[in-house]
């Protein structure tokens, strides 16, 4: 929607009196956001997320940068006649741990970007 301006009146949004920020300010803000995003990514990479499946029969640990670092299987879950169930539990535990890492990353990056889509 276009804004109406009376002929002969000064355009709004310019100058230092509360108008739009200048390009130098925007670039400095973008640089600060980029540095903060890098700090958050480094912090997330150091965090670990654990999830389990099958009532704790299987657990998985992933890092914030989505690397699986540990899988634990309760010996009672090792049934040679039901390997498929063990595989399903492993997949469930890993996916749940990855989702926890992703949710945390979205929350932390979302706070930085102010919820702007595509920036987190």
Backbone as ProteinMPNN parsed JSONL, in Angstrom:
{"seq_chain_A": "XXXXXXXXXXXXXXXXXXXXXXXXXXXXXXXXXXXXXXXXXXXXXXXXXXXXXXXXXXXXXXXXXXXXXXXXXXXXXXXXXXXXXXXXXXXXXXXXXXXXXXXXXXXXXXXXXXXXXXXX", "coords_chain_A": {"N_chain_A": [[0.846, -1.165, 0.0], [0.625, 2.14, -0.889], [1.934, 5.146, 0.534], [0.517, 8.272, 1.192], [1.692, 11.481, 0.368], [1.703, 14.872, 0.899], [2.032, 17.252, -1.692], [5.046, 19.069, -1.801], [5.719, 18.584, 0.826], [8.121, 17.223, 3.149], [9.742, 14.08, 2.562], [9.092, 11.152, 4.509], [10.98, 9.138, 6.927], [13.693, 9.553, 6.52], [16.992, 10.802, 7.365], [18.356, 11.528, 10.691], [16.408, 11.527, 12.585], [14.881, 9.375, 13.802], [14.204, 7.871, 11.594], [14.653, 5.385, 9.019], [17.386, 3.096, 9.573], [20.816, 3.777, 8.631], [22.887, 2.464, 5.933], [25.416, 1.692, 6.863], [24.954, 1.247, 9.586], [23.19, -0.913, 9.382], [24.88, -2.826, 8.21], [26.769, -3.165, 10.256], [25.12, -4.199, 12.247], [24.348, -6.594, 10.996], [26.832, -7.872, 10.908], [27.322, -8.217, 13.651], [25.214, -9.964, 14.255], [25.963, -12.165, 12.699], [28.348, -12.915, 13.947], [27.345, -13.605, 16.473], [25.681, -15.73, 15.74], [27.611, -17.565, 14.917], [28.898, -17.991, 17.355], [26.808, -19.2, 18.784], [26.455, -21.532, 17.252], [28.906, -22.81, 17.723], [28.685, -23.205, 20.456], [26.425, -24.902, 20.503], [27.467, -27.149, 19.185], [29.059, -28.253, 21.13], [27.305, -29.274, 22.933], [25.418, -32.093, 24.21], [22.847, -34.397, 23.397], [20.549, -36.697, 24.597], [18.583, -39.54, 23.999], [16.13, -42.111, 24.458], [14.735, -45.357, 23.67], [12.254, -47.948, 23.584], [11.63, -48.313, 26.283], [13.998, -47.614, 27.521], [15.746, -49.506, 26.663], [17.389, -49.027, 24.541], [19.626, -46.403, 23.826], [20.611, -43.215, 22.533], [23.161, -40.856, 21.841], [23.686, -37.638, 20.694], [25.478, -34.89, 19.24], [25.219, -31.297, 19.31], [25.822, -30.456, 16.763], [24.818, -32.444, 15.295], [25.979, -35.042, 15.246], [26.259, -38.467, 15.785], [27.338, -39.791, 18.748], [27.302, -41.829, 20.564], [25.898, -45.021, 21.127], [23.852, -47.01, 23.055], [23.029, -50.23, 24.073], [20.89, -52.244, 25.845], [21.755, -55.397, 27.07], [19.645, -57.207, 27.372], [17.95, -56.507, 25.36], [18.881, -57.664, 23.122], [17.792, -59.748, 21.007], [18.105, -62.396, 19.011], [16.119, -63.348, 17.384], [14.524, -61.223, 16.829], [15.642, -58.968, 15.415], [14.791, -56.865, 13.898], [13.142, -55.35, 15.572], [15.041, -54.3, 17.351], [16.511, -52.718, 15.582], [14.519, -50.848, 14.885], [14.155, -49.591, 17.367], [16.675, -48.418, 17.678], [16.71, -46.584, 15.534], [14.554, -44.96, 16.324], [15.521, -43.888, 18.772], [17.821, -42.461, 17.926], [16.664, -40.629, 16.109], [14.988, -39.198, 17.845], [16.858, -37.997, 19.567], [18.24, -36.407, 17.716], [16.154, -34.71, 16.964], [15.749, -33.338, 19.358], [18.165, -31.926, 19.486], [17.913, -30.34, 17.186], [15.589, -28.856, 17.795], [16.518, -27.36, 19.972], [18.539, -25.894, 18.722], [16.99, -24.394, 16.902], [15.488, -22.876, 18.699], [17.485, -21.33, 19.971], [18.736, -20.011, 17.822], [16.526, -18.795, 16.743], [15.917, -16.929, 18.678], [17.998, -15.191, 18.258], [17.598, -14.281, 15.605], [15.182, -13.143, 15.776], [12.942, -14.455, 14.944], [12.757, -14.236, 12.207], [11.882, -15.733, 9.192], [13.839, -18.234, 7.616], [16.306, -17.31, 8.471], [17.27, -18.594, 10.676]], "CA_chain_A": [[0.0, 0.0, 0.0], [1.41, 3.364, -0.997], [1.627, 6.196, 1.498], [0.252, 9.556, 0.559], [2.47, 12.614, 0.856], [1.253, 16.13, 0.285], [3.051, 17.915, -2.502], [5.814, 20.094, -1.116], [6.13, 18.181, 2.176], [9.344, 16.427, 3.166], [9.502, 12.645, 2.667], [9.353, 10.599, 5.849], [11.89, 7.994, 7.0], [15.091, 9.874, 6.276], [17.69, 11.573, 8.379], [18.7, 10.922, 11.979], [15.337, 11.773, 13.55], [14.008, 8.238, 13.999], [13.878, 7.227, 10.335], [15.291, 4.096, 8.764], [18.822, 3.112, 9.846], [21.616, 3.89, 7.418], [23.487, 1.213, 5.463], [26.545, 1.345, 7.732], [24.364, 0.666, 10.793], [22.666, -2.231, 9.013], [26.018, -3.735, 8.008], [27.333, -3.449, 11.582], [24.178, -5.097, 12.908], [24.463, -7.897, 10.333], [28.102, -8.451, 11.352], [27.128, -8.676, 15.04], [24.342, -11.142, 14.207], [26.753, -13.267, 12.159], [29.265, -13.339, 15.012], [26.532, -14.266, 17.5], [25.256, -17.012, 15.174], [28.777, -18.448, 14.967], [29.088, -18.349, 18.763], [25.749, -20.147, 19.139], [26.751, -22.808, 16.588], [30.017, -23.422, 18.449], [28.113, -23.651, 21.733], [25.563, -26.052, 20.232], [28.299, -28.299, 18.817], [29.632, -28.815, 22.348], [26.239, -29.867, 23.745], [25.003, -33.456, 23.885], [21.432, -34.689, 23.565], [20.36, -38.13, 24.77], [17.205, -40.024, 23.928], [16.061, -43.57, 24.544], [13.549, -46.0, 23.108], [12.045, -49.299, 24.11], [11.685, -48.28, 27.738], [15.385, -47.474, 27.959], [16.549, -50.616, 26.148], [18.344, -48.459, 23.585], [19.758, -44.953, 23.93], [21.521, -42.598, 21.571], [23.67, -39.532, 22.201], [24.137, -36.869, 19.537], [25.963, -33.552, 19.566], [24.428, -30.217, 18.745], [26.06, -30.362, 15.322], [24.126, -33.606, 14.732], [26.846, -36.217, 15.084], [25.977, -39.518, 16.755], [28.586, -40.078, 19.462], [27.194, -43.02, 21.4], [24.704, -45.868, 21.098], [23.892, -47.976, 24.148], [21.992, -51.253, 23.942], [20.762, -53.145, 26.988], [21.918, -56.778, 26.598], [18.349, -57.892, 27.329], [17.273, -56.138, 24.117], [19.495, -58.407, 22.019], [17.047, -60.966, 20.692], [18.453, -62.751, 17.63], [14.906, -63.628, 16.612], [13.792, -59.986, 16.594], [16.612, -57.926, 15.092], [14.056, -55.725, 13.349], [12.702, -54.513, 16.697], [16.227, -53.584, 17.823], [16.791, -51.666, 14.589], [13.488, -49.817, 15.04], [14.448, -48.839, 18.588], [17.856, -47.59, 17.403], [16.278, -45.471, 14.684], [13.716, -44.077, 17.14], [16.361, -43.172, 19.74], [18.662, -41.498, 17.201], [15.814, -39.556, 15.592], [14.524, -38.374, 18.957], [17.992, -37.186, 20.016], [18.466, -35.4, 16.676], [15.069, -33.728, 17.052], [16.029, -32.491, 20.523], [19.252, -31.025, 19.09], [17.368, -29.39, 16.216], [14.678, -27.955, 18.505], [17.339, -26.451, 20.764], [19.191, -24.981, 17.772], [15.969, -23.471, 16.403], [15.14, -21.942, 19.772], [18.588, -20.398, 20.203], [18.927, -19.176, 16.64], [15.31, -17.999, 16.604], [16.048, -15.784, 19.578], [18.953, -14.274, 17.623], [17.063, -13.699, 14.374], [13.883, -12.512, 16.033], [11.884, -15.213, 14.282], [12.697, -14.02, 10.767], [11.964, -17.006, 8.492], [14.993, -18.465, 6.762], [17.553, -16.825, 9.044], [17.723, -19.447, 11.777]], "C_chain_A": [[0.896, 1.233, 0.0], [0.979, 4.353, 0.071], [1.46, 7.503, 0.735], [1.105, 10.63, 1.209], [1.974, 13.846, 0.122], [2.369, 16.716, -0.563], [3.733, 19.021, -1.709], [6.219, 19.711, 0.292], [7.351, 17.275, 2.079], [9.002, 14.937, 3.264], [9.837, 12.15, 4.069], [10.371, 9.479, 5.765], [13.341, 8.329, 6.77], [15.72, 10.586, 7.447], [17.904, 10.809, 9.673], [17.557, 11.007, 12.984], [14.362, 10.601, 13.64], [13.603, 7.541, 12.721], [14.569, 5.872, 10.221], [16.795, 4.174, 9.061], [19.621, 3.2, 8.545], [22.308, 2.559, 7.111], [24.638, 0.764, 6.365], [26.038, 0.703, 9.025], [23.841, -0.743, 10.516], [23.796, -3.246, 8.835], [26.648, -4.114, 9.347], [26.425, -4.412, 12.337], [24.25, -6.498, 12.314], [25.747, -8.61, 10.772], [27.969, -8.993, 12.774], [26.26, -9.932, 15.079], [25.108, -12.358, 13.696], [27.72, -13.803, 13.216], [28.516, -14.086, 16.113], [26.053, -15.632, 17.015], [26.407, -18.015, 15.224], [29.037, -18.909, 16.401], [28.061, -19.392, 19.198], [26.019, -21.503, 18.51], [27.885, -23.536, 17.285], [29.522, -23.981, 19.781], [27.255, -24.9, 21.538], [26.376, -27.304, 19.924], [28.868, -28.995, 20.048], [28.579, -29.502, 23.226], [25.931, -31.282, 23.288], [23.535, -33.63, 24.222], [21.265, -36.199, 23.585], [18.883, -38.456, 24.678], [17.236, -41.543, 23.987], [14.769, -44.061, 23.93], [13.438, -47.39, 23.72], [12.14, -49.342, 25.624], [13.096, -48.21, 28.279], [16.286, -48.593, 27.474], [17.647, -50.128, 25.213], [18.42, -46.957, 23.846], [20.789, -44.47, 22.928], [21.916, -41.223, 22.098], [24.151, -38.873, 20.915], [24.631, -35.519, 20.03], [25.049, -32.526, 18.908], [24.679, -29.995, 17.271], [25.676, -31.656, 14.622], [25.051, -34.761, 14.36], [26.488, -37.213, 16.172], [27.297, -39.884, 17.419], [28.514, -41.355, 20.281], [25.855, -43.711, 21.172], [24.877, -46.872, 22.223], [22.723, -48.93, 23.981], [22.027, -52.135, 25.184], [20.885, -54.572, 26.468], [20.605, -57.557, 26.531], [17.576, -57.578, 26.054], [17.816, -56.9, 22.913], [18.791, -59.754, 21.841], [17.34, -61.323, 19.236], [17.236, -63.049, 16.755], [14.106, -62.36, 16.298], [14.754, -58.807, 16.38], [15.9, -56.673, 14.581], [13.587, -54.779, 14.457], [13.876, -53.692, 17.235], [16.565, -52.44, 16.87], [15.79, -50.523, 14.704], [13.757, -48.955, 16.272], [15.656, -47.929, 18.394], [17.479, -46.361, 16.583], [15.468, -44.47, 15.504], [14.564, -43.258, 18.11], [17.211, -42.11, 19.049], [17.818, -40.329, 16.697], [15.317, -38.639, 16.699], [15.643, -37.466, 19.478], [18.297, -36.08, 19.001], [17.394, -34.315, 16.709], [15.297, -32.792, 18.241], [17.129, -31.479, 20.196], [18.739, -29.946, 18.14], [16.438, -28.38, 16.893], [15.453, -26.922, 19.323], [18.017, -25.42, 19.857], [18.193, -23.952, 17.248], [15.603, -22.435, 17.454], [16.229, -20.894, 19.973], [18.812, -19.474, 19.013], [17.71, -18.301, 16.407], [15.345, -16.778, 17.488], [16.98, -14.741, 18.965], [18.321, -13.542, 16.441], [15.719, -13.045, 14.57], [12.755, -13.186, 15.303], [11.767, -14.94, 12.801], [12.821, -15.361, 10.061], [13.204, -17.081, 7.618], [16.311, -17.991, 7.326], [18.081, -17.71, 10.15], [18.468, -20.636, 11.258]], "O_chain_A": [[1.819, 1.34, 0.808], [-0.186, 4.396, 0.464], [2.17, 7.784, -0.23], [1.229, 10.691, 2.432], [1.845, 13.86, -1.102], [3.535, 16.671, -0.171], [3.075, 19.81, -1.031], [6.995, 20.435, 0.916], [7.584, 16.638, 1.051], [8.068, 14.569, 3.977], [10.744, 12.661, 4.726], [10.613, 8.927, 4.692], [14.173, 7.424, 6.826], [15.04, 10.932, 8.413], [17.667, 9.603, 9.746], [17.725, 10.595, 14.132], [13.149, 10.8, 13.563], [12.723, 6.682, 12.758], [15.01, 5.298, 11.217], [17.413, 5.212, 8.824], [19.164, 2.756, 7.492], [22.309, 1.645, 7.936], [24.806, -0.433, 6.599], [26.618, -0.27, 9.506], [24.029, -1.653, 11.324], [23.675, -4.394, 9.263], [27.021, -5.27, 9.546], [26.905, -5.337, 12.992], [24.217, -7.485, 13.049], [25.74, -9.823, 10.982], [28.441, -10.09, 13.073], [26.534, -10.857, 15.844], [24.922, -13.463, 14.205], [27.883, -15.015, 13.353], [29.007, -15.091, 16.625], [26.02, -16.588, 17.79], [26.196, -19.187, 15.538], [29.358, -20.074, 16.635], [28.398, -20.35, 19.893], [25.832, -22.529, 19.165], [27.836, -24.758, 17.426], [29.891, -25.085, 20.181], [27.347, -25.848, 22.319], [26.015, -28.399, 20.353], [29.13, -30.197, 20.015], [28.926, -30.23, 24.156], [26.151, -31.633, 22.129], [23.04, -33.082, 25.207], [21.769, -36.901, 22.708], [18.04, -37.738, 25.214], [18.225, -42.177, 23.62], [13.835, -43.293, 23.698], [14.389, -47.925, 24.289], [12.672, -50.299, 26.188], [13.365, -48.695, 29.378], [17.465, -48.635, 27.827], [18.707, -50.745, 25.11], [17.395, -46.311, 24.064], [21.701, -45.196, 22.531], [21.114, -40.522, 22.715], [24.914, -39.458, 20.146], [24.249, -35.062, 21.107], [24.218, -32.858, 18.062], [23.842, -29.407, 16.586], [26.133, -31.94, 13.515], [24.917, -35.371, 13.299], [26.419, -36.854, 17.348], [28.261, -40.243, 16.743], [29.548, -41.909, 20.656], [24.817, -43.061, 21.042], [25.923, -47.511, 22.338], [21.583, -48.513, 23.777], [23.065, -52.7, 25.529], [20.192, -54.935, 25.517], [20.469, -58.47, 25.717], [16.646, -58.302, 25.701], [17.276, -56.795, 21.811], [19.161, -60.756, 22.454], [16.88, -60.635, 18.326], [17.322, -63.005, 15.528], [13.113, -62.424, 15.573], [14.682, -57.793, 17.073], [16.36, -55.554, 14.811], [13.629, -53.559, 14.3], [13.713, -52.511, 17.542], [16.868, -51.329, 17.305], [16.172, -49.356, 14.629], [13.604, -47.734, 16.227], [15.668, -46.799, 18.883], [17.881, -45.242, 16.901], [15.676, -43.262, 15.388], [14.344, -42.055, 18.254], [17.31, -40.982, 19.533], [18.21, -39.171, 16.84], [15.236, -37.426, 16.507], [15.401, -36.301, 19.795], [18.581, -34.945, 19.386], [17.69, -33.137, 16.506], [15.063, -31.588, 18.137], [17.039, -30.314, 20.582], [19.092, -28.774, 18.276], [16.494, -27.187, 16.596], [15.084, -25.748, 19.359], [18.064, -24.232, 20.176], [18.515, -22.767, 17.16], [15.429, -21.257, 17.141], [15.934, -19.709, 20.126], [19.052, -18.28, 19.189], [17.843, -17.177, 15.921], [14.865, -15.711, 17.106], [16.769, -13.541, 19.139], [18.488, -12.332, 16.292], [15.168, -12.457, 13.64], [11.717, -12.571, 15.059], [10.79, -15.355, 12.176], [13.79, -16.079, 10.308], [13.572, -16.108, 6.96], [17.354, -18.242, 6.722], [19.245, -17.584, 10.528], [18.925, -21.468, 12.041]]}, "name": "protein", "num_of_chains": 1, "seq": "XXXXXXXXXXXXXXXXXXXXXXXXXXXXXXXXXXXXXXXXXXXXXXXXXXXXXXXXXXXXXXXXXXXXXXXXXXXXXXXXXXXXXXXXXXXXXXXXXXXXXXXXXXXXXXXXXXXXXXXX"}
